[in-house]
Amino acid sequence: MIRERRVARLRTRLERVKEARVPEVEAYLRASGWTRRQTKGGHRAWVKEGRRTLVIPVHGATVKEHIIRQVLEATREESEEQEGN
């Protein structure tokens, strides 16, 4: 229950912004059950079983809007599948 509230709070925050700090995006992915697989250069790969790999560029302190949209879309698909079961 607490996990779902935290995920919902982080999702709401990310849906409102054009840029987010890297730790915020990573906290959302971690709370959603994703695991950081590797870091190569300025890119961090996040994986979850049965999902495509998400690559988050971390060249600066913030993640751009189009990457945030990709993260939200990947986690939205997951939550819709869980609700359907």
C-alpha positions as CSV (number, residue, x, y, z in Angstrom):
1,M,0.0,0.0,0.0
2,I,2.8,2.4,0.9
3,R,4.7,1.5,-2.2
4,E,1.7,2.3,-4.4
5,R,1.2,5.7,-2.8
6,R,4.9,6.5,-3.2
7,V,4.8,5.4,-6.9
8,A,1.6,7.5,-7.5
9,R,3.1,10.5,-5.8
10,L,6.3,10.3,-7.9
11,R,4.3,9.7,-11.1
12,T,2.2,12.8,-10.4
13,R,5.3,14.9,-9.9
14,L,6.9,13.6,-13.1
15,E,3.8,14.2,-15.2
16,R,3.8,17.9,-14.3
17,V,7.4,18.8,-15.1
18,K,9.4,19.4,-18.3
19,E,12.7,18.4,-16.6
20,A,13.3,16.3,-13.5
21,R,16.4,15.6,-11.4
22,V,18.1,12.3,-12.2
23,P,17.6,11.0,-8.6
24,E,13.8,11.7,-8.8
25,V,13.5,9.6,-12.0
26,E,15.6,6.8,-10.6
27,A,13.6,6.8,-7.4
28,Y,10.4,6.4,-9.4
29,L,11.9,3.5,-11.4
30,R,13.2,1.8,-8.3
31,A,9.8,2.2,-6.5
32,S,8.1,0.8,-9.7
33,G,10.2,-2.4,-9.4
34,W,12.9,-1.6,-12.0
35,T,16.6,-2.5,-11.4
36,R,19.6,-0.6,-12.7
37,R,21.5,-3.1,-14.8
38,Q,24.6,-1.1,-15.9
39,T,26.1,2.3,-16.4
40,K,28.0,3.0,-19.5
41,G,29.4,6.5,-20.0
42,G,26.6,8.9,-19.4
43,H,23.8,6.3,-19.8
44,R,22.1,4.1,-17.2
45,A,20.2,1.0,-18.3
46,W,17.1,0.0,-16.2
47,V,15.5,-3.4,-16.6
48,K,12.4,-5.2,-15.4
49,E,11.5,-8.8,-16.3
50,G,9.2,-8.9,-19.3
51,R,9.9,-5.3,-20.2
52,R,12.1,-3.5,-22.7
53,T,15.2,-1.9,-21.3
54,L,15.0,1.8,-20.5
55,V,18.1,3.8,-21.0
56,I,18.3,7.1,-19.1
57,P,21.0,9.6,-20.3
58,V,22.6,11.3,-17.3
59,H,24.9,13.8,-19.0
60,G,23.8,16.5,-16.6
61,A,21.8,16.9,-13.4
62,T,18.4,16.7,-15.2
63,V,16.4,14.3,-17.4
64,K,14.6,15.9,-20.3
65,E,10.9,15.8,-21.0
66,H,11.0,13.3,-23.8
67,I,12.9,10.8,-21.6
68,I,10.4,11.3,-18.8
69,R,7.5,10.6,-21.2
70,Q,9.2,7.3,-22.2
71,V,9.6,6.3,-18.6
72,L,6.0,7.2,-17.7
73,E,4.8,5.3,-20.8
74,A,6.7,2.1,-20.0
75,T,5.4,2.1,-16.4
76,R,1.9,3.0,-17.5
77,E,1.8,0.0,-19.8
78,E,2.8,-2.1,-16.8
79,S,0.2,-0.8,-14.5
80,E,-2.5,-1.3,-17.1
81,E,-1.5,-4.9,-17.6
82,Q,-1.7,-5.5,-13.8
83,E,-5.2,-3.9,-13.6
84,G,-6.3,-6.1,-16.5
85,N,-5.3,-9.3,-14.7
